[in-house]
Amino acid sequence: MTKKRLQKVMAAVYQKYGQTITAEIADNRRNVGFRYATLSGLSMGMDDFDPLRDSPKFITTGETRSANISDQYEQGFINDDERHR
C-alpha cells in the first residue's frame, strides 16, 4: 500500500467513524508495523545513510530563524504560543 493510498483509506475511515475510532485504527496499524519490523530482524545504522552535504547550511539557516523568532518574542511582536509554533 502506498502512502497516498493509506491516506485515502484513513480519510475514509475518519469520515465514516470519526476521530476516536480513526486514532485507534492508526495506533493499531503502527503497533502491527513495529511488531513485524521487530520480528523481521531488520536494523538500520548511521552507516546505512548518506551524509547530508548541505547540513552546515541547514544548521546556519535554522539558527538564524531561531534568533529572529527569539528577537520578535523579546520585543513583544509575537506571543509564547506563536514563538513555539
N, CA, C and O atoms as a GROMACS GRO file, in nm:
protein
  340
    1MET      N    1   0.085  -0.117   0.000
    1MET     CA    2   0.000   0.000   0.000
    1MET      C    3   0.089   0.123   0.000
    1MET      O    4   0.182   0.135   0.080
    2THR      N    5   0.060   0.212  -0.089
    2THR     CA    6   0.139   0.335  -0.097
    2THR      C    7   0.094   0.434   0.011
    2THR      O    8  -0.012   0.418   0.072
    3LYS      N    9   0.175   0.534   0.032
    3LYS     CA   10   0.144   0.637   0.130
    3LYS      C   11   0.015   0.711   0.093
    3LYS      O   12  -0.069   0.738   0.179
    4LYS      N   13   0.000   0.742  -0.035
    4LYS     CA   14  -0.120   0.813  -0.080
    4LYS      C   15  -0.245   0.728  -0.061
    4LYS      O   16  -0.350   0.777  -0.020
    5ARG      N   17  -0.233   0.600  -0.092
    5ARG     CA   18  -0.348   0.511  -0.076
    5ARG      C   19  -0.387   0.498   0.072
    5ARG      O   20  -0.505   0.498   0.106
    6LEU      N   21  -0.288   0.488   0.158
    6LEU     CA   22  -0.315   0.479   0.300
    6LEU      C   23  -0.383   0.607   0.351
    6LEU      O   24  -0.473   0.601   0.434
    7GLN      N   25  -0.340   0.722   0.300
    7GLN     CA   26  -0.403   0.848   0.339
    7GLN      C   27  -0.550   0.849   0.299
    7GLN      O   28  -0.636   0.896   0.374
    8LYS      N   29  -0.580   0.797   0.180
    8LYS     CA   30  -0.719   0.792   0.134
    8LYS      C   31  -0.802   0.698   0.221
    8LYS      O   32  -0.916   0.728   0.256
    9VAL      N   33  -0.745   0.584   0.257
    9VAL     CA   34  -0.816   0.489   0.341
    9VAL      C   35  -0.844   0.551   0.478
    9VAL      O   36  -0.956   0.542   0.528
   10MET      N   37  -0.743   0.614   0.537
   10MET     CA   38  -0.762   0.674   0.669
   10MET      C   39  -0.861   0.791   0.664
   10MET      O   40  -0.936   0.812   0.759
   11ALA      N   41  -0.863   0.865   0.554
   11ALA     CA   42  -0.960   0.973   0.538
   11ALA      C   43  -1.102   0.917   0.532
   11ALA      O   44  -1.195   0.973   0.590
   12ALA      N   45  -1.118   0.804   0.461
   12ALA     CA   46  -1.249   0.741   0.453
   12ALA      C   47  -1.293   0.688   0.590
   12ALA      O   48  -1.410   0.701   0.627
   13VAL      N   49  -1.200   0.630   0.664
   13VAL     CA   50  -1.230   0.582   0.799
   13VAL      C   51  -1.273   0.699   0.887
   13VAL      O   52  -1.370   0.689   0.962
   14TYR      N   53  -1.201   0.810   0.878
   14TYR     CA   54  -1.234   0.928   0.957
   14TYR      C   55  -1.374   0.979   0.926
   14TYR      O   56  -1.451   1.011   1.016
   15GLN      N   57  -1.407   0.987   0.797
   15GLN     CA   58  -1.538   1.036   0.756
   15GLN      C   59  -1.650   0.945   0.806
   15GLN      O   60  -1.757   0.992   0.844
   16LYS      N   61  -1.624   0.816   0.806
   16LYS     CA   62  -1.729   0.721   0.844
   16LYS      C   63  -1.740   0.702   0.995
   16LYS      O   64  -1.850   0.690   1.048
   17TYR      N   65  -1.625   0.698   1.066
   17TYR     CA   66  -1.626   0.660   1.207
   17TYR      C   67  -1.584   0.770   1.304
   17TYR      O   68  -1.605   0.756   1.424
   18GLY      N   69  -1.524   0.878   1.255
   18GLY     CA   70  -1.486   0.987   1.343
   18GLY      C   71  -1.345   0.974   1.397
   18GLY      O   72  -1.271   0.881   1.366
   19GLN      N   73  -1.310   1.072   1.480
   19GLN     CA   74  -1.173   1.088   1.526
   19GLN      C   75  -1.128   0.975   1.620
   19GLN      O   76  -1.016   0.925   1.605
   20THR      N   77  -1.210   0.935   1.715
   20THR     CA   78  -1.168   0.837   1.814
   20THR      C   79  -1.135   0.702   1.751
   20THR      O   80  -1.030   0.645   1.778
   21ILE      N   81  -1.224   0.652   1.667
   21ILE     CA   82  -1.202   0.523   1.601
   21ILE      C   83  -1.083   0.532   1.506
   21ILE      O   84  -1.003   0.438   1.499
   22THR      N   85  -1.071   0.642   1.434
   22THR     CA   86  -0.959   0.660   1.342
   22THR      C   87  -0.827   0.657   1.418
   22THR      O   88  -0.730   0.596   1.371
   23ALA      N   89  -0.822   0.722   1.533
   23ALA     CA   90  -0.699   0.722   1.614
   23ALA      C   91  -0.666   0.581   1.661
   23ALA      O   92  -0.549   0.542   1.661
   24GLU      N   93  -0.767   0.505   1.702
   24GLU     CA   94  -0.743   0.367   1.745
   24GLU      C   95  -0.688   0.283   1.630
   24GLU      O   96  -0.595   0.204   1.649
   25ILE      N   97  -0.745   0.298   1.512
   25ILE     CA   98  -0.700   0.222   1.396
   25ILE      C   99  -0.557   0.261   1.360
   25ILE      O  100  -0.475   0.174   1.329
   26ALA      N  101  -0.526   0.389   1.364
   26ALA     CA  102  -0.390   0.435   1.334
   26ALA      C  103  -0.291   0.379   1.436
   26ALA      O  104  -0.182   0.335   1.398
   27ASP      N  105  -0.328   0.380   1.563
   27ASP     CA  106  -0.241   0.324   1.667
   27ASP      C  107  -0.220   0.175   1.647
   27ASP      O  108  -0.108   0.125   1.659
   28ASN      N  109  -0.327   0.103   1.615
   28ASN     CA  110  -0.316  -0.042   1.592
   28ASN      C  111  -0.227  -0.072   1.471
   28ASN      O  112  -0.147  -0.164   1.473
   29ARG      N  113  -0.243   0.007   1.366
   29ARG     CA  114  -0.161  -0.010   1.246
   29ARG      C  115  -0.013   0.012   1.278
   29ARG      O  116   0.073  -0.063   1.233
   30ARG      N  117   0.014   0.116   1.354
   30ARG     CA  118   0.152   0.145   1.395
   30ARG      C  119   0.209   0.030   1.477
   30ARG      O  120   0.323  -0.012   1.455
   31ASN      N  121   0.130  -0.020   1.571
   31ASN     CA  122   0.177  -0.129   1.656
   31ASN      C  123   0.206  -0.256   1.576
   31ASN      O  124   0.304  -0.325   1.603
   32VAL      N  125   0.123  -0.286   1.478
   32VAL     CA  126   0.148  -0.402   1.392
   32VAL      C  127   0.277  -0.381   1.313
   32VAL      O  128   0.357  -0.473   1.299
   33GLY      N  129   0.296  -0.260   1.263
   33GLY     CA  130   0.419  -0.230   1.189
   33GLY      C  131   0.543  -0.249   1.274
   33GLY      O  132   0.641  -0.310   1.230
   34PHE      N  133   0.539  -0.198   1.397
   34PHE     CA  134   0.654  -0.214   1.487
   34PHE      C  135   0.676  -0.361   1.521
   34PHE      O  136   0.790  -0.408   1.527
   35ARG      N  137   0.566  -0.434   1.543
   35ARG     CA  138   0.580  -0.575   1.580
   35ARG      C  139   0.650  -0.654   1.469
   35ARG      O  140   0.744  -0.729   1.495
   36TYR      N  141   0.603  -0.637   1.346
   36TYR     CA  142   0.662  -0.714   1.237
   36TYR      C  143   0.800  -0.663   1.197
   36TYR      O  144   0.882  -0.740   1.148
   37ALA      N  145   0.826  -0.535   1.217
   37ALA     CA  146   0.961  -0.484   1.192
   37ALA      C  147   1.058  -0.547   1.291
   37ALA      O  148   1.171  -0.580   1.255
   38THR      N  149   1.013  -0.563   1.415
   38THR     CA  150   1.098  -0.625   1.517
   38THR      C  151   1.119  -0.773   1.485
   38THR      O  152   1.231  -0.823   1.497
   39LEU      N  153   1.014  -0.842   1.446
   39LEU     CA  154   1.025  -0.985   1.415
   39LEU      C  155   1.112  -1.011   1.292
   39LEU      O  156   1.175  -1.116   1.281
   40SER      N  157   1.114  -0.916   1.201
   40SER     CA  158   1.190  -0.937   1.077
   40SER      C  159   1.340  -0.938   1.100
   40SER      O  160   1.415  -0.997   1.022
   41GLY      N  161   1.385  -0.874   1.207
   41GLY     CA  162   1.527  -0.870   1.237
   41GLY      C  163   1.603  -0.765   1.157
   41GLY      O  164   1.726  -0.761   1.163
   42LEU      N  165   1.533  -0.680   1.084
   42LEU     CA  166   1.600  -0.573   1.009
   42LEU      C  167   1.647  -0.466   1.105
   42LEU      O  168   1.581  -0.437   1.205
   43SER      N  169   1.759  -0.408   1.075
   43SER     CA  170   1.808  -0.298   1.157
   43SER      C  171   1.874  -0.195   1.067
   43SER      O  172   1.914  -0.224   0.954
   44MET      N  173   1.883  -0.073   1.119
   44MET     CA  174   1.947   0.035   1.045
   44MET      C  175   2.048   0.101   1.136
   44MET      O  176   2.030   0.109   1.258
   45GLY      N  177   2.154   0.147   1.076
   45GLY     CA  178   2.256   0.221   1.150
   45GLY      C  179   2.292   0.347   1.075
   45GLY      O  180   2.249   0.367   0.962
   46MET      N  181   2.369   0.431   1.137
   46MET     CA  182   2.408   0.557   1.075
   46MET      C  183   2.485   0.536   0.945
   46MET      O  184   2.478   0.620   0.855
   47ASP      N  185   2.558   0.426   0.935
   47ASP     CA  186   2.635   0.399   0.814
   47ASP      C  187   2.546   0.363   0.695
   47ASP      O  188   2.593   0.361   0.581
   48ASP      N  189   2.418   0.335   0.720
   48ASP     CA  190   2.326   0.300   0.612
   48ASP      C  191   2.275   0.422   0.537
   48ASP      O  192   2.210   0.408   0.434
   49PHE      N  193   2.304   0.542   0.588
   49PHE     CA  194   2.254   0.665   0.528
   49PHE      C  195   2.369   0.750   0.476
   49PHE      O  196   2.477   0.756   0.535
   50ASP      N  197   2.344   0.814   0.363
   50ASP     CA  198   2.442   0.906   0.307
   50ASP      C  199   2.444   1.034   0.390
   50ASP      O  200   2.338   1.081   0.433
   51PRO      N  201   2.560   1.092   0.413
   51PRO     CA  202   2.565   1.217   0.489
   51PRO      C  203   2.505   1.331   0.409
   51PRO      O  204   2.513   1.333   0.286
   52LEU      N  205   2.444   1.426   0.479
   52LEU     CA  206   2.388   1.542   0.413
   52LEU      C  207   2.500   1.640   0.381
   52LEU      O  208   2.572   1.687   0.470
   53ARG      N  209   2.515   1.670   0.254
   53ARG     CA  210   2.621   1.762   0.213
   53ARG      C  211   2.591   1.905   0.255
   53ARG      O  212   2.683   1.982   0.282
   54ASP      N  213   2.463   1.940   0.260
   54ASP     CA  214   2.424   2.077   0.289
   54ASP      C  215   2.391   2.100   0.436
   54ASP      O  216   2.334   2.204   0.470
   55SER      N  217   2.426   2.006   0.524
   55SER     CA  218   2.386   2.021   0.664
   55SER      C  219   2.440   2.148   0.730
   55SER      O  220   2.367   2.208   0.809
   56PRO      N  221   2.562   2.194   0.702
   56PRO     CA  222   2.605   2.322   0.764
   56PRO      C  223   2.514   2.438   0.724
   56PRO      O  224   2.485   2.526   0.806
   57LYS      N  225   2.469   2.439   0.598
   57LYS     CA  226   2.379   2.544   0.552
   57LYS      C  227   2.245   2.536   0.626
   57LYS      O  228   2.190   2.638   0.667
   58PHE      N  229   2.192   2.413   0.643
   58PHE     CA  230   2.065   2.394   0.714
   58PHE      C  231   2.076   2.440   0.859
   58PHE      O  232   1.985   2.504   0.911
   59ILE      N  233   2.187   2.410   0.922
   59ILE     CA  234   2.207   2.448   1.062
   59ILE      C  235   2.215   2.599   1.074
   59ILE      O  236   2.154   2.658   1.164
   60THR      N  237   2.290   2.663   0.986
   60THR     CA  238   2.302   2.809   0.988
   60THR      C  239   2.166   2.875   0.966
   60THR      O  240   2.131   2.970   1.036
   61THR      N  241   2.090   2.826   0.870
   61THR     CA  242   1.957   2.881   0.841
   61THR      C  243   1.866   2.864   0.963
   61THR      O  244   1.795   2.958   1.000
   62GLY      N  245   1.869   2.747   1.026
   62GLY     CA  246   1.786   2.723   1.144
   62GLY      C  247   1.823   2.812   1.260
   62GLY      O  248   1.736   2.864   1.330
   63GLU      N  249   1.952   2.830   1.282
   63GLU     CA  250   1.996   2.917   1.391
   63GLU      C  251   1.955   3.062   1.367
   63GLU      O  252   1.916   3.132   1.460
   64THR      N  253   1.962   3.106   1.243
   64THR     CA  254   1.921   3.242   1.208
   64THR      C  255   1.772   3.261   1.232
   64THR      O  256   1.729   3.361   1.289
   65ARG      N  257   1.693   3.164   1.187
   65ARG     CA  258   1.547   3.171   1.207
   65ARG      C  259   1.513   3.171   1.355
   65ARG      O  260   1.426   3.246   1.400
   66SER      N  261   1.580   3.086   1.430
   66SER     CA  262   1.556   3.078   1.574
   66SER      C  263   1.589   3.211   1.643
   66SER      O  264   1.513   3.256   1.728
   67ALA      N  265   1.700   3.272   1.606
   67ALA     CA  266   1.738   3.401   1.665
   67ALA      C  267   1.637   3.508   1.630
   67ALA      O  268   1.603   3.591   1.715
   68ASN      N  269   1.587   3.509   1.506
   68ASN     CA  270   1.486   3.608   1.465
   68ASN      C  271   1.358   3.591   1.544
   68ASN      O  272   1.297   3.689   1.587
   69ILE      N  273   1.316   3.468   1.564
   69ILE     CA  274   1.194   3.441   1.640
   69ILE      C  275   1.211   3.483   1.785
   69ILE      O  276   1.121   3.543   1.843
   70SER      N  277   1.326   3.453   1.843
   70SER     CA  278   1.352   3.495   1.981
   70SER      C  279   1.350   3.647   1.994
   70SER      O  280   1.296   3.700   2.091
   71ASP      N  281   1.408   3.717   1.897
   71ASP     CA  282   1.405   3.863   1.898
   71ASP      C  283   1.262   3.916   1.890
   71ASP      O  284   1.227   4.010   1.961
   72GLN      N  285   1.181   3.857   1.803
   72GLN     CA  286   1.041   3.900   1.789
   72GLN      C  287   0.965   3.879   1.920
   72GLN      O  288   0.882   3.962   1.958
   73TYR      N  289   0.992   3.769   1.987
   73TYR     CA  290   0.926   3.740   2.115
   73TYR      C  291   0.969   3.841   2.222
   73TYR      O  292   0.885   3.895   2.294
   74GLU      N  293   1.098   3.866   2.230
   74GLU     CA  294   1.150   3.959   2.331
   74GLU      C  295   1.101   4.102   2.309
   74GLU      O  296   1.086   4.178   2.404
   75GLN      N  297   1.074   4.138   2.183
   75GLN     CA  298   1.025   4.272   2.151
   75GLN      C  299   0.873   4.282   2.164
   75GLN      O  300   0.815   4.390   2.152
   76GLY      N  301   0.807   4.166   2.189
   76GLY     CA  302   0.662   4.165   2.208
   76GLY      C  303   0.581   4.157   2.081
   76GLY      O  304   0.460   4.178   2.083
   77PHE      N  305   0.646   4.127   1.970
   77PHE     CA  306   0.572   4.117   1.844
   77PHE      C  307   0.493   3.986   1.832
   77PHE      O  308   0.392   3.980   1.762
   78ILE      N  309   0.539   3.882   1.900
   78ILE     CA  310   0.467   3.754   1.898
   78ILE      C  311   0.454   3.704   2.042
   78ILE      O  312   0.534   3.738   2.129
   79ASN      N  313   0.349   3.621   2.064
   79ASN     CA  314   0.331   3.567   2.199
   79ASN      C  315   0.399   3.431   2.211
   79ASN      O  316   0.459   3.382   2.115
   80ASP      N  317   0.388   3.370   2.328
   80ASP     CA  318   0.458   3.246   2.355
   80ASP      C  319   0.412   3.131   2.264
   80ASP      O  320   0.493   3.052   2.216
   81ASP      N  321   0.279   3.123   2.240
   81ASP     CA  322   0.228   3.018   2.151
   81ASP      C  323   0.284   3.034   2.009
   81ASP      O  324   0.325   2.936   1.946
   82GLU      N  325   0.284   3.157   1.959
   82GLU     CA  326   0.336   3.183   1.825
   82GLU      C  327   0.486   3.150   1.819
   82GLU      O  328   0.534   3.097   1.719
   83ARG      N  329   0.557   3.181   1.925
   83ARG     CA  330   0.701   3.152   1.928
   83ARG      C  331   0.725   3.001   1.915
   83ARG      O  332   0.815   2.959   1.842
   84HIS      N  333   0.647   2.921   1.986
   84HIS     CA  334   0.665   2.776   1.980
   84HIS      C  335   0.623   2.717   1.846
   84HIS      O  336   0.681   2.618   1.800
   85ARG      N  337   0.523   2.776   1.784
   85ARG     CA  338   0.481   2.727   1.651
   85ARG      C  339   0.588   2.758   1.549
   85ARG      O  340   0.572   2.726   1.431
   0.00000   0.00000   0.00000
